[in-house]
Amino acid sequence: MNCNPVTIGEAVSAAWKRMVQVLFHPFDLTKWITWGFCIWVISCSSGKSGGSGNFPTGKTHSSGTVHSDGADSFWPKLDQLLNGTDGSFFDRMCRTFHWEPATVTLVLSLIAVLVLFCIAIAVVMLWLRGRFEFMWLHNTVRNCAEIKAPWREYRREGNSFFKGWFLISLMFVLASLLMMISVLLPFFRWIKASAAAHEALPFHFQELLIGGAVYVLAIVLIGLYLWLAGTFVPPIMYRRRCGFSEGLHLFNRFLRQAPGQFIKFILMHTLIFLLFGIAIVSAVCLTCCILAIPLMIPFVGTVVLLPIHVFDRYFSLEFLARLTPEFDLFPPPEPVAGPAMTEPSLIEEATQDQQEEK
């Protein structure tokens, strides 16, 4: 199974023509709502959410210091917190910041419950994404607006995609945490040494900058790989009716055989959606921000921007079809009806019989 060179302009043109044809010739509101709902569920489950909170700082004055002794007490207090031996770290933290242990325990318990609840919601949304990915593919490939049929038909593929993507996401999070800890470890050691010396020691920021640059580069590369896998693995699974592991294996084979083609896809995709972003911002400004109102409403904004989402999916499918024709998901065009075949006349049949008798 070899990969062919892709003319990226042809894929863009074919995706745009197909999008215009299926969405506007004719215009079907039911199709728009059904497809918009599928995309909305997928975007909700694949979107990244985070939270931040303000923790008690333990300061008793508006100066922003930890205690009223001023800046001179900062390093001794930090030394007591990080390098002390009297009690556990939790006890030293409560004494240093003048927190009540019972209150801190309650707050930490509530935070843990909230984190577990968010994780459960994320897992459910990830499962929904796996099911709706194939529903969305089914509708865009066959140009229909079905819900129940693809939900049942691609149950095995959707569940397999959920399990595989959950494991990959978990590995990505753990790897990110380990890399972040390794990058910040020299800084933490410097903090502990400075606290023990009760003064700020010299710190070599080059190590932190180099480690941070390597960390950002690794996150970007892993993120690009996950984005490509999330874009192309579902169509491969849809075409082969296979599980996630086989689909990921085939995608990795294509990526190894034709890395330059995928780089072209990334660059063109970035350029196109940069232009889309400029067009949307310009339209919002020209309408005095009136257009921003429906765009900010959940689900409604997805339906309004449906042509962009449909073009995005068709672009990846057209690219995959040109890269490996075996994975062309679109049905072949209907043959053009030729002239009707007429039955031989009775005179011709009689002539043929006479010739056979002779």
DRENZA-754957 format. One line per 8 residues: their letters; for each residue x, y, z of C-alpha. Coordinates in steps of 0.5 Angstrom, whole numbers, plus 500, padded with zeros to 3 digits. Layout:
<sites>
a	X Y Z; ...
</sites>
This chain:
<sites>
mncnpvti	500 500 500; 504 506 497; 503 513 498; 502 518 492; 504 525 492; 498 530 493; 497 536 489; 494 540 495
geavsaaw	491 545 491; 486 540 488; 484 537 495; 482 544 497; 478 546 491; 475 539 491; 473 540 498; 470 547 497
krmvqvlf	466 545 491; 463 539 495; 462 543 501; 458 548 497; 454 542 493; 452 539 499; 450 545 503; 447 549 498
hpfdltkw	444 545 493; 439 544 495; 439 548 502; 436 543 507; 435 546 514; 435 539 517; 441 537 515; 444 543 517
itwgfciw	442 542 524; 444 535 524; 451 536 522; 451 542 527; 449 538 533; 454 532 531; 460 537 530; 458 541 537
viscssgk	458 535 541; 465 533 538; 468 540 539; 465 540 546; 469 533 548; 475 535 544; 476 542 547; 480 543 553
sggsgnfp	478 546 559; 482 549 565; 480 552 571; 484 557 576; 483 558 583; 486 563 588; 489 560 594; 490 563 601
tgkthssg	496 567 601; 497 567 609; 499 575 608; 496 579 614; 498 586 611; 497 589 604; 504 589 603; 503 582 600
tvhsdgad	508 579 605; 507 573 608; 508 575 615; 509 582 618; 516 581 619; 517 584 612; 522 581 607; 527 579 612
sfwpkldq	523 574 614; 521 571 607; 527 566 607; 527 564 614; 520 562 613; 521 559 607; 527 555 610; 522 552 615
llngtdgs	517 550 610; 521 547 605; 527 544 609; 524 544 616; 524 537 620; 518 539 625; 512 535 623; 510 534 616
ffdrmcrt	510 538 610; 502 539 611; 503 541 618; 509 546 617; 505 549 611; 499 551 616; 503 554 621; 507 558 616
fhwepatv	501 561 613; 497 561 619; 491 556 616; 487 552 620; 488 545 619; 481 543 619; 479 548 614; 485 546 609
tlvlslia	483 539 609; 476 541 607; 478 545 602; 483 540 599; 477 535 599; 472 539 596; 478 540 590; 479 533 590
vlvlfcia	471 532 589; 471 537 584; 477 534 580; 474 527 580; 467 530 577; 471 534 572; 475 528 570; 468 523 570
iavvmlwl	465 529 565; 471 529 561; 471 521 560; 463 521 558; 465 527 553; 470 523 550; 466 517 549; 461 521 546
rgrfefmw	466 524 541; 468 517 539; 461 515 537; 459 522 534; 466 522 530; 463 516 526; 456 519 525; 459 525 523
lhntvrnc	463 521 518; 457 517 515; 453 523 514; 458 527 510; 460 521 506; 453 519 504; 451 526 504; 445 525 509
aeikapwr	442 527 516; 441 520 520; 442 519 527; 440 513 529; 442 508 524; 450 510 524; 449 511 532; 448 503 532
eyrregns	452 501 525; 459 504 528; 458 502 535; 464 498 535; 468 503 532; 466 508 536; 467 505 542; 474 502 540
ffkgwfli	476 509 538; 474 512 545; 478 507 549; 484 508 544; 484 515 545; 483 515 552; 489 511 553; 493 516 548
slmfvlas	490 522 552; 492 519 559; 499 518 556; 500 525 553; 498 528 560; 503 524 564; 508 525 559; 507 533 560
llmmisvl	507 532 567; 514 529 567; 517 533 562; 514 539 566; 517 537 573; 524 535 570; 524 542 567; 522 545 574
lpffrwik	527 541 578; 533 545 577; 529 551 579; 526 548 585; 533 546 588; 535 553 587; 529 555 591; 531 550 597
asaaahea	538 552 597; 536 559 597; 531 558 603; 537 554 607; 542 560 606; 536 565 607; 538 569 601; 537 569 594
lpfhfqel	543 565 591; 546 565 584; 541 562 579; 543 559 572; 537 561 568; 540 558 561; 538 551 564; 531 553 565
liggavyv	530 557 558; 533 551 554; 529 546 558; 523 550 557; 524 551 550; 525 543 549; 519 542 553; 515 547 549
laivligl	517 544 542; 516 537 545; 509 539 547; 508 542 540; 510 536 536; 506 531 540; 500 536 539; 501 536 532
ylwlagtf	501 528 532; 495 528 536; 491 533 531; 493 529 525; 491 522 528; 485 525 531; 483 527 524; 485 521 520
vppimyrr	485 515 524; 477 515 524; 476 515 516; 481 510 516; 477 506 521; 471 508 518; 473 505 511; 476 499 514
rcgfsegl	471 497 519; 477 496 524; 479 497 531; 483 503 533; 490 500 534; 489 498 526; 487 505 524; 493 508 528
hlfnrflr	498 503 525; 496 505 518; 496 512 520; 503 511 522; 505 507 516; 502 513 512; 506 518 516; 513 515 515
qapgqfik	512 514 508; 510 521 506; 512 526 512; 512 531 507; 505 530 504; 503 531 511; 507 537 513; 504 540 506
filmhtli	497 539 509; 499 542 516; 501 548 513; 495 549 508; 490 548 513; 494 553 518; 493 558 512; 486 557 510
fllfgiai	484 557 517; 488 563 519; 484 566 513; 477 564 515; 479 567 522; 481 574 519; 474 573 515; 470 572 521
vsavcltc	473 578 525; 472 582 519; 465 580 519; 464 581 526; 467 588 525; 463 590 519; 456 588 523; 458 592 529
cilaiplm	459 586 533; 452 583 531; 454 577 528; 458 576 535; 452 574 538; 449 568 535; 457 566 534; 457 566 542
ipfvgtvv	451 562 543; 453 554 544; 450 550 538; 448 556 534; 455 558 533; 456 551 530; 451 551 526; 452 558 523
llpihvfd	460 556 522; 457 549 519; 461 551 512; 467 552 515; 467 545 519; 464 541 513; 470 544 509; 475 542 514
ryfslefl	472 535 514; 472 534 506; 479 537 506; 482 532 510; 478 526 506; 480 529 499; 487 529 502; 487 522 504
arltpefd	483 520 498; 489 522 494; 494 520 498; 492 513 498; 486 512 493; 484 505 497; 481 510 502; 477 514 498
lfpppepv	471 514 502; 466 518 497; 462 513 493; 463 513 485; 459 518 481; 453 515 478; 454 513 471; 451 517 466
agpamtep	445 514 462; 447 512 455; 442 511 449; 437 506 451; 438 499 448; 433 497 443; 431 490 442; 432 487 435
slieeatq	426 487 430; 423 481 427; 425 482 420; 433 482 423; 431 476 427; 428 472 421; 434 474 417; 439 471 422
dqqeek	435 465 422; 435 464 414; 443 465 414; 443 460 420; 439 455 416; 443 456 410
</sites>
